[in-house]
Amino acid sequence: MLLRTLLLFVMVLLVVRALARLFGGLTDGARGGSGGAGRGQAPVKMTKDPVCGTFVVPGKALSLSAGGATHWFCSERCRAEFASRS
């Protein structure tokens, strides 16, 4: 009897916690929040690979400076193709 009551109590706690997270997420989404993921972090600005159109994160992708501008690429193939055009 005690074990059954304890299991029921734990189950009720889990259901209440799940409902609280659900409603918290709904209200956060309604306000335009990030849903909890990445709170406090600035969004990452991405740039488009000029050859294939893939979006990449500047500073972490391959780069090539041409004509006073820096171009970012998803792969060595795209960078080589761009360099051969210039």
C-alpha positions in Angstrom: 0.0 0.0 0.0 2.8 2.4 0.9 4.7 1.6 -2.3 1.6 2.2 -4.4 0.9 5.5 -2.8 4.6 6.6 -3.3 4.5 5.6 -7.0 1.2 7.5 -7.5 2.7 10.6 -5.8 5.8 10.4 -8.1 3.6 10.0 -11.2 1.5 13.0 -10.2 4.7 15.1 -9.7 5.9 14.1 -13.2 2.5 15.0 -14.8 2.4 18.4 -13.0 6.0 19.1 -14.0 5.3 18.2 -17.6 2.2 20.4 -17.7 4.1 23.3 -16.1 6.8 23.0 -18.8 4.2 22.8 -21.5 2.3 25.9 -20.4 5.6 27.7 -19.8 6.7 27.0 -23.3 3.4 28.1 -24.8 3.5 31.4 -23.0 7.2 31.9 -23.9 6.3 31.2 -27.6 3.4 33.5 -27.5 5.7 36.3 -26.3 8.1 35.5 -29.0 10.7 33.9 -26.8 13.4 31.4 -27.8 11.7 28.4 -26.2 14.4 28.0 -23.6 17.1 27.0 -26.0 20.0 29.5 -26.2 18.6 32.0 -23.7 21.1 34.7 -23.1 23.0 34.0 -26.3 23.1 36.4 -29.3 21.9 34.9 -32.6 24.6 34.0 -35.1 24.6 35.9 -38.3 25.1 33.7 -41.3 26.3 34.5 -44.8 25.5 32.8 -48.1 28.2 30.9 -50.0 28.4 32.8 -53.4 28.9 29.5 -55.4 26.3 27.0 -54.1 24.1 29.2 -51.8 24.6 27.3 -48.6 24.5 29.4 -45.5 27.7 29.3 -43.4 28.9 31.0 -40.2 31.5 33.6 -41.0 34.7 33.0 -39.0 34.1 29.2 -38.9 33.9 28.6 -42.7 36.6 28.7 -45.4 37.3 32.2 -46.6 38.8 34.0 -49.6 39.6 37.8 -49.9 38.9 39.2 -53.3 38.3 42.7 -54.4 38.6 44.1 -50.9 35.8 41.9 -49.6 35.9 38.6 -47.7 33.8 35.7 -49.1 32.9 32.7 -47.0 32.5 29.1 -48.4 31.0 25.8 -47.3 33.7 23.7 -48.9 37.1 23.7 -50.6 35.4 22.9 -53.9 33.2 26.1 -53.7 36.2 28.2 -52.8 38.3 26.8 -55.7 35.4 27.4 -58.1 35.0 31.0 -57.0 38.8 31.6 -57.2 38.8 30.2 -60.8 36.1 32.6 -61.8 37.9 35.7 -60.4 
